[in-house]
Amino acid sequence: MNTRTKSLFRYIFPAVGGLFVTYLYNVVDGIFVGQGVGSAALGAVNIGVPFITFVVAIAAMFPMGGATVVAIRIGRGDKDGANHAFMTAFSLTLILSVILMIIGMVFSQQIVDISGASKLSDEMRKMSTEYLFYYSAFSIPMLMSTCLSVFVRNDGSPTLSFVGMCTGAAANIFLDWLFIFPLRMGVIGAAVASGLGQVFSVLVLLSHFARKKGSLRIKHFSVSLPLMEKICKRGLPEAVSQLTTPVTALCYNLMLAGLIGDIGVSTFSILSFIYSLANAILSGVAQGLQPLWGNCYGKRDTDEMKYFFRCGMIINFILSILIYTILYFFDETVIRIFNQDIELVQTAQAALPLFGLSFIPMALNLIYTAFMFSTKRTTQANAIAICRGIVIKAAAIFCVPILFDVDVIWLAPFMAEVLTFVLAMILTKTTKLVYK
């Protein structure tokens, strides 16, 4: 195995694993809530997903933007500049987490109503509010664990980054079982378990800096507005790309609450949990390649950069086909992991083959977006991310059931991803790589 291939797998595997574990928090909540509390609770957790994933998407701007700047500066040999970028992104994430914690706790009722809870049963609405309130209380460890995992990985410790996220996931699983089954805490227990799991994750990740591993340090730094702007600019495509999850969830919740009711929202809850894990795997490949692309750009090594891009496209395409195949042939088994209700299982079985098709073009779009922003083609990356995550996706979800049958609503994400893929190919072919 040559050096480039070793670097590829050294960064991709921990990134995929770390992001998979991050998304696993909500999925584990869904499994325990669905089995231990009921299908109504499963839908209630999903009502809080748009706000929670919106927070995660916005917060991703700082670590991913900062990581891009750090990778390029390390490639140039500027370690002091890299540390300055790290501390700036770290501080911005911390400030944002405090703000969002306050918003999520104070306005939990209003947020779930906007997300579609006002059209649902009183029981589901009440549980949605409780889940969001307690989940928001842990916004600081939730966002800081994601931030620290990115920088620990970029600072030469991808394995520790993965271990940190796995530690949090293991704690979350145990606490979910403890709070939901023996202690009967319902959705509140699920939210608290997720938050405490993130606390354990942060403690493990902080050990990287406490032991002074790598080049990055947590220390005093000077505030630089131009650097903040650069970090936000570099991280915006990733944030917009991740906005596809809350936008999809919000649009589906609003449409399904009005067209189908509680069973429709509960069905999408299962699909969104499956989607989040698929997205984690496919996004993990793109995020794992980001420091490699950044270093290549800093060294102006175009050939190696293109090699990693081709590898990313091939790996994500194969993974997306594999994921869809598993879901197609084992759909009932996967769905029953979340809930055993016959009506819910049958509805989800009909929807999953259509909904899962979107994973294939999505896999390629994620590589295009990450490659563009890692090589300072931010405008093009933003165009791909905005179309994929917001404009085309929302338009498809709202328009497809109006133009066609209600059941075709599950094909909307696939249509949106295909249109975005065409745009991504056009932008890639018409945009020249320029070193700055």
C-alpha positions as CSV (number, residue, x, y, z in Angstrom):
1,M,0.0,0.0,0.0
2,N,1.5,3.3,-1.1
3,T,1.8,6.5,1.0
4,R,-1.1,8.2,-0.6
5,T,-3.4,5.3,0.0
6,K,-2.3,5.0,3.6
7,S,-3.1,8.7,4.1
8,L,-6.4,8.3,2.5
9,F,-7.6,5.5,4.8
10,R,-5.9,7.0,7.9
11,Y,-8.1,10.1,7.6
12,I,-11.3,8.6,6.1
13,F,-11.9,5.8,8.5
14,P,-11.8,7.9,11.7
15,A,-13.8,10.7,10.0
16,V,-16.5,8.3,8.9
17,G,-16.6,6.6,12.3
18,G,-16.6,9.9,14.2
19,L,-19.4,11.4,12.2
20,F,-21.4,8.2,12.3
21,V,-21.1,8.1,16.0
22,T,-22.2,11.7,16.3
23,Y,-25.4,11.1,14.4
24,L,-25.9,7.8,16.3
25,Y,-26.8,9.9,19.4
26,N,-30.2,10.9,17.9
27,V,-30.7,7.5,16.3
28,V,-30.1,5.6,19.6
29,D,-32.6,8.0,21.2
30,G,-35.1,7.1,18.5
31,I,-34.6,3.3,18.9
32,F,-35.0,3.4,22.7
33,V,-37.9,5.9,22.6
34,G,-39.7,3.9,19.9
35,Q,-39.3,0.6,21.7
36,G,-39.6,1.9,25.2
37,V,-42.2,4.7,25.0
38,G,-44.1,4.2,21.7
39,S,-44.7,5.5,18.2
40,A,-46.0,8.8,19.4
41,A,-42.8,9.5,21.2
42,L,-40.8,8.5,18.1
43,G,-42.7,11.2,16.2
44,A,-42.2,13.7,19.1
45,V,-38.4,13.2,19.0
46,N,-38.5,13.9,15.2
47,I,-40.3,17.2,15.7
48,G,-37.3,18.5,17.5
49,V,-34.9,17.3,14.8
50,P,-35.1,20.4,12.5
51,F,-34.0,22.8,15.3
52,I,-31.3,20.4,16.7
53,T,-29.8,19.6,13.3
54,F,-30.1,23.3,12.3
55,V,-27.9,24.2,15.3
56,V,-25.4,21.5,14.4
57,A,-25.3,22.7,10.8
58,I,-24.7,26.3,11.7
59,A,-22.1,25.4,14.3
60,A,-20.3,23.2,11.7
61,M,-19.3,26.4,9.9
62,F,-16.6,27.3,12.5
63,P,-14.7,24.0,12.9
64,M,-14.9,23.0,9.2
65,G,-13.9,26.6,8.1
66,G,-11.2,26.7,10.7
67,A,-10.0,23.2,9.8
68,T,-9.6,24.3,6.1
69,V,-7.6,27.3,7.1
70,V,-5.5,25.2,9.6
71,A,-4.8,22.5,7.0
72,I,-3.6,25.1,4.4
73,R,-1.4,26.9,6.9
74,I,0.1,23.7,8.2
75,G,0.8,22.8,4.5
76,R,2.7,26.1,4.2
77,G,4.5,25.5,7.5
78,D,2.7,28.3,9.4
79,K,2.1,26.6,12.7
80,D,1.4,29.9,14.7
81,G,-1.2,31.0,12.0
82,A,-2.8,27.5,12.2
83,N,-3.2,27.8,16.0
84,H,-4.7,31.2,15.7
85,A,-7.3,29.9,13.3
86,F,-8.0,27.0,15.6
87,M,-8.6,29.2,18.7
88,T,-10.8,31.6,16.7
89,A,-13.0,28.7,15.5
90,F,-13.0,27.1,19.0
91,S,-14.2,30.4,20.6
92,L,-16.8,31.1,18.0
93,T,-18.3,27.6,18.5
94,L,-18.4,28.1,22.2
95,I,-20.2,31.5,22.0
96,L,-22.7,30.1,19.5
97,S,-23.4,27.1,21.7
98,V,-24.3,29.3,24.7
99,I,-26.6,31.4,22.5
100,L,-28.4,28.4,21.1
101,M,-28.7,26.8,24.5
102,I,-30.6,29.8,25.8
103,I,-32.9,30.0,22.7
104,G,-33.7,26.2,22.7
105,M,-34.6,26.2,26.4
106,V,-36.6,29.5,26.5
107,F,-38.5,29.0,23.3
108,S,-38.8,25.2,23.1
109,Q,-42.7,25.3,22.9
110,Q,-42.6,27.9,20.1
111,I,-39.9,26.1,18.2
112,V,-41.8,22.7,18.1
113,D,-45.0,24.5,17.0
114,I,-43.2,26.1,14.1
115,S,-41.8,22.6,13.2
116,G,-45.3,21.2,12.8
117,A,-46.3,20.1,16.4
118,S,-49.3,22.5,16.5
119,K,-51.1,20.2,14.0
120,L,-50.4,17.0,15.9
121,S,-52.0,15.4,19.0
122,D,-51.5,17.1,22.4
123,E,-49.5,14.1,23.7
124,M,-46.9,14.3,20.8
125,R,-46.7,18.1,21.2
126,K,-46.0,17.9,24.9
127,M,-43.3,15.3,24.5
128,S,-41.7,17.3,21.6
129,T,-41.4,20.3,23.9
130,E,-39.9,18.3,26.8
131,Y,-37.3,16.6,24.5
132,L,-36.2,19.8,22.9
133,F,-35.9,21.7,26.3
134,Y,-33.6,19.1,27.9
135,Y,-31.6,18.4,24.7
136,S,-30.9,22.1,24.3
137,A,-29.6,22.3,27.9
138,F,-26.6,20.3,26.7
139,S,-25.9,22.5,23.7
140,I,-22.3,23.4,24.8
141,P,-21.0,19.8,25.1
142,M,-23.0,18.8,22.0
143,L,-21.4,21.4,19.7
144,M,-18.0,21.4,21.4
145,S,-17.6,17.7,20.9
146,T,-18.1,18.1,17.2
147,C,-15.7,21.0,17.0
148,L,-13.0,19.3,19.0
149,S,-13.2,16.1,17.0
150,V,-12.6,18.0,13.8
151,F,-9.4,19.7,15.1
152,V,-8.1,16.7,16.9
153,R,-8.4,14.8,13.6
154,N,-6.7,17.6,11.7
155,D,-3.9,17.8,14.3
156,G,-2.7,14.4,13.6
157,S,-4.8,12.3,16.0
158,P,-7.7,10.9,13.9
159,T,-7.8,7.8,16.1
160,L,-8.3,9.7,19.3
161,S,-11.0,11.8,17.5
162,F,-12.8,8.5,16.8
163,V,-12.3,7.1,20.3
164,G,-13.7,10.3,21.8
165,M,-16.9,10.0,19.8
166,C,-17.2,6.3,20.5
167,T,-16.9,6.9,24.2
168,G,-19.7,9.4,24.1
169,A,-21.9,7.0,22.1
170,A,-21.3,4.1,24.5
171,A,-22.2,6.3,27.4
172,N,-25.3,7.5,25.5
173,I,-26.5,3.9,24.8
174,F,-26.1,2.8,28.4
175,L,-27.8,6.0,29.8
176,D,-30.6,5.7,27.3
177,W,-31.4,2.2,28.5
178,L,-31.1,3.3,32.2
179,F,-33.3,6.4,31.9
180,I,-36.0,5.0,29.6
181,F,-36.4,1.4,30.9
182,P,-35.5,1.0,34.6
183,L,-36.1,4.7,35.5
184,R,-39.1,5.3,33.1
185,M,-38.1,8.9,32.3
186,G,-39.5,8.8,28.7
187,V,-38.3,11.4,26.2
188,I,-36.7,13.5,28.9
189,G,-34.4,10.5,29.7
190,A,-33.4,10.2,26.1
191,A,-32.5,13.9,25.8
192,V,-30.5,13.9,29.1
193,A,-28.7,10.6,28.0
194,S,-27.6,12.3,24.8
195,G,-26.3,15.3,26.6
196,L,-24.3,13.4,29.1
197,G,-22.8,11.3,26.4
198,Q,-21.5,14.4,24.7
199,V,-19.9,15.4,28.0
200,F,-17.9,12.2,28.1
201,S,-16.9,12.8,24.5
202,V,-15.6,16.3,25.2
203,L,-13.5,15.0,28.2
204,V,-11.7,12.4,26.0
205,L,-11.1,14.9,23.2
206,L,-9.6,17.5,25.6
207,S,-7.0,15.0,26.6
208,H,-5.3,15.7,23.2
209,F,-4.6,19.3,24.2
210,A,-3.9,18.5,27.9
211,R,-1.1,16.1,26.8
212,K,0.1,18.6,24.2
213,K,-0.2,16.2,21.3
214,G,0.2,17.7,17.8
215,S,0.7,21.4,17.0
216,L,-2.5,23.0,18.2
217,R,-2.9,24.4,21.7
218,I,-5.7,25.9,23.7
219,K,-4.3,29.3,24.7
220,H,-4.7,33.0,24.7
221,F,-5.1,34.6,21.2
222,S,-5.9,37.9,19.7
223,V,-9.2,38.6,18.0
224,S,-9.0,39.1,14.3
225,L,-12.1,40.1,12.4
226,P,-10.5,39.3,8.9
227,L,-9.7,35.7,10.2
228,M,-13.2,35.3,11.5
229,E,-14.6,36.3,8.1
230,K,-12.2,33.9,6.4
231,I,-13.2,31.0,8.7
232,C,-16.9,31.7,8.1
233,K,-16.4,32.0,4.4
234,R,-14.5,28.7,4.2
235,G,-17.0,26.9,6.5
236,L,-20.2,28.3,5.0
237,P,-20.5,25.6,2.2
238,E,-20.3,22.8,4.9
239,A,-22.9,24.6,7.0
240,V,-25.2,25.0,4.1
241,S,-24.6,21.4,3.0
242,Q,-25.6,20.1,6.5
243,L,-28.7,22.4,6.4
244,T,-30.3,19.8,4.1
245,T,-31.1,17.7,7.2
246,P,-33.2,20.3,9.1
247,V,-34.7,21.7,5.9
248,T,-35.8,18.2,4.8
249,A,-37.1,17.4,8.2
250,L,-39.0,20.7,8.6
251,C,-40.6,20.6,5.1
252,Y,-41.6,16.9,5.6
253,N,-43.0,17.5,9.1
254,L,-45.1,20.4,7.8
255,M,-46.4,18.6,4.8
256,L,-47.0,15.2,6.5
257,A,-48.7,16.7,9.6
258,G,-51.3,18.4,7.3
259,L,-51.7,15.5,4.7
260,I,-51.4,12.4,6.8
261,G,-51.1,13.3,10.5
262,D,-49.3,11.5,13.4
263,I,-48.5,8.4,11.4
264,G,-46.9,10.4,8.6
265,V,-44.6,12.2,11.0
266,S,-43.7,9.0,12.8
267,T,-42.9,7.3,9.4
268,F,-40.6,10.2,8.4
269,S,-39.0,9.9,11.9
270,I,-37.8,6.5,11.0
271,L,-36.7,7.5,7.5
272,S,-34.8,10.5,8.9
273,F,-32.9,8.4,11.4
274,I,-31.8,6.1,8.6
275,Y,-31.0,9.1,6.4
276,S,-28.8,10.7,9.2
277,L,-26.7,7.5,9.5
278,A,-26.3,7.3,5.7
279,N,-25.4,11.0,5.6
280,A,-22.9,10.5,8.4
281,I,-21.0,7.8,6.5
282,L,-21.0,9.7,3.2
283,S,-20.2,13.0,4.7
284,G,-17.5,11.4,6.8
285,V,-15.6,10.4,3.6
286,A,-15.8,14.0,2.4
287,Q,-14.7,15.4,5.8
288,G,-11.9,12.9,6.0
289,L,-10.6,14.1,2.6
290,Q,-10.7,17.8,3.6
291,P,-7.4,18.0,5.4
292,L,-5.7,16.0,2.6
293,W,-7.1,18.4,0.0
294,G,-6.1,21.4,2.1
295,N,-2.5,20.2,2.5
296,C,-2.3,19.5,-1.2
297,Y,-3.6,23.0,-1.9
298,G,-1.1,24.5,0.5
299,K,1.7,22.6,-1.3
300,R,0.2,23.3,-4.7
301,D,0.2,19.6,-5.5
302,T,-2.5,19.4,-8.2
303,D,-1.9,15.7,-9.2
304,E,-2.3,14.4,-5.6
305,M,-5.3,16.6,-5.1
306,K,-7.1,15.1,-8.1
307,Y,-6.1,11.6,-7.0
308,F,-7.9,12.1,-3.7
309,F,-10.9,13.6,-5.5
310,R,-11.2,10.6,-7.7
311,C,-10.9,8.3,-4.7
312,G,-13.6,10.2,-2.9
313,M,-16.0,9.9,-5.7
314,I,-15.4,6.2,-6.2
315,I,-15.6,5.4,-2.4
316,N,-18.8,7.4,-1.9
317,F,-20.5,5.9,-5.0
318,I,-19.7,2.3,-3.8
319,L,-20.9,3.1,-0.3
320,S,-24.1,4.6,-1.4
321,I,-25.0,1.6,-3.6
322,L,-24.1,-0.7,-0.7
323,I,-26.3,1.3,1.8
324,Y,-29.3,1.3,-0.6
325,T,-28.9,-2.4,-1.3
326,I,-29.0,-3.2,2.4
327,L,-32.0,-1.0,3.0
328,Y,-33.9,-2.5,0.0
329,F,-33.5,-6.1,1.0
330,F,-33.7,-5.7,4.7
331,D,-36.2,-2.8,4.9
332,E,-38.6,-4.5,7.4
333,T,-35.8,-5.6,9.7
334,V,-34.3,-2.1,9.8
335,I,-37.7,-0.4,10.4
336,R,-38.6,-2.8,13.2
337,I,-35.5,-1.8,15.1
338,F,-37.3,1.5,15.8
339,N,-40.9,0.3,16.4
340,Q,-43.1,-2.8,16.0
341,D,-46.4,-1.0,15.2
342,I,-47.8,-2.8,12.2
343,E,-49.3,0.3,10.5
344,L,-46.1,2.2,11.0
345,V,-43.9,-0.6,9.7
346,Q,-46.1,-1.0,6.5
347,T,-46.1,2.7,5.8
348,A,-42.3,3.0,6.2
349,Q,-41.7,-0.1,4.1
350,A,-43.5,1.5,1.2
351,A,-41.6,4.8,1.6
352,L,-38.0,3.6,2.2
353,P,-37.2,2.3,-1.3
354,L,-38.2,5.6,-2.8
355,F,-36.6,7.8,-0.1
356,G,-33.4,5.8,-0.1
357,L,-32.6,6.4,-3.8
358,S,-31.5,10.0,-2.9
359,F,-28.4,8.5,-1.1
360,I,-26.7,7.8,-4.4
361,P,-26.6,11.3,-6.0
362,M,-26.2,12.7,-2.5
363,A,-23.0,10.8,-2.0
364,L,-21.4,12.5,-5.1
365,N,-22.7,15.9,-4.3
366,L,-21.1,15.8,-0.8
367,I,-17.7,15.1,-2.4
368,Y,-18.1,18.0,-4.9
369,T,-19.1,20.4,-2.2
370,A,-16.2,19.5,0.2
371,F,-13.6,19.5,-2.7
372,M,-14.7,23.0,-3.8
373,F,-14.5,24.7,-0.4
374,S,-11.2,22.9,0.5
375,T,-9.6,24.4,-2.6
376,K,-10.9,28.0,-2.1
377,R,-13.7,27.8,-4.7
378,T,-16.2,28.9,-2.1
379,T,-18.7,30.6,-4.4
380,Q,-19.2,27.4,-6.4
381,A,-19.3,25.3,-3.2
382,N,-22.0,27.6,-1.8
383,A,-24.0,27.3,-5.0
384,I,-24.0,23.5,-4.8
385,A,-24.7,23.4,-1.1
386,I,-27.6,26.0,-1.2
387,C,-29.3,24.3,-4.2
388,R,-28.9,20.9,-2.6
389,G,-29.7,21.7,1.0
390,I,-32.3,24.5,0.7
391,V,-33.7,25.7,-2.6
392,I,-34.3,22.6,-4.7
393,K,-34.9,20.3,-1.8
394,A,-37.7,22.4,-0.2
395,A,-39.3,23.1,-3.6
396,A,-39.4,19.4,-4.4
397,I,-40.9,18.4,-1.1
398,F,-43.7,21.0,-1.3
399,C,-44.4,20.7,-5.1
400,V,-44.2,16.9,-5.7
401,P,-47.3,15.9,-3.7
402,I,-49.2,18.8,-5.3
403,L,-48.2,17.9,-8.9
404,F,-48.4,14.1,-8.4
405,D,-49.8,11.6,-5.8
406,V,-49.1,12.0,-2.1
407,D,-47.1,8.8,-2.0
408,V,-44.6,10.3,-4.5
409,I,-43.5,12.8,-1.8
410,W,-40.8,10.2,-0.8
411,L,-39.1,10.6,-4.2
412,A,-38.7,14.4,-3.7
413,P,-35.1,14.2,-2.2
414,F,-33.9,12.0,-5.1
415,M,-35.2,14.5,-7.6
416,A,-33.5,17.4,-5.8
417,E,-30.2,15.5,-5.5
418,V,-30.1,14.6,-9.2
419,L,-30.7,18.2,-10.3
420,T,-27.9,19.3,-7.9
421,F,-25.5,16.7,-9.2
422,V,-26.0,18.1,-12.8
423,L,-25.2,21.6,-11.4
424,A,-22.1,20.3,-9.6
425,M,-20.7,18.7,-12.7
426,I,-21.2,21.9,-14.7
427,L,-19.6,24.1,-12.1
428,T,-16.6,21.7,-11.7
429,K,-15.9,21.7,-15.5
430,T,-16.3,25.4,-15.9
431,T,-14.3,26.5,-12.9
432,K,-10.5,26.6,-13.0
433,L,-8.4,25.7,-10.0
434,V,-6.4,28.8,-8.9
435,Y,-3.8,28.9,-6.1
436,K,-4.0,31.9,-3.9
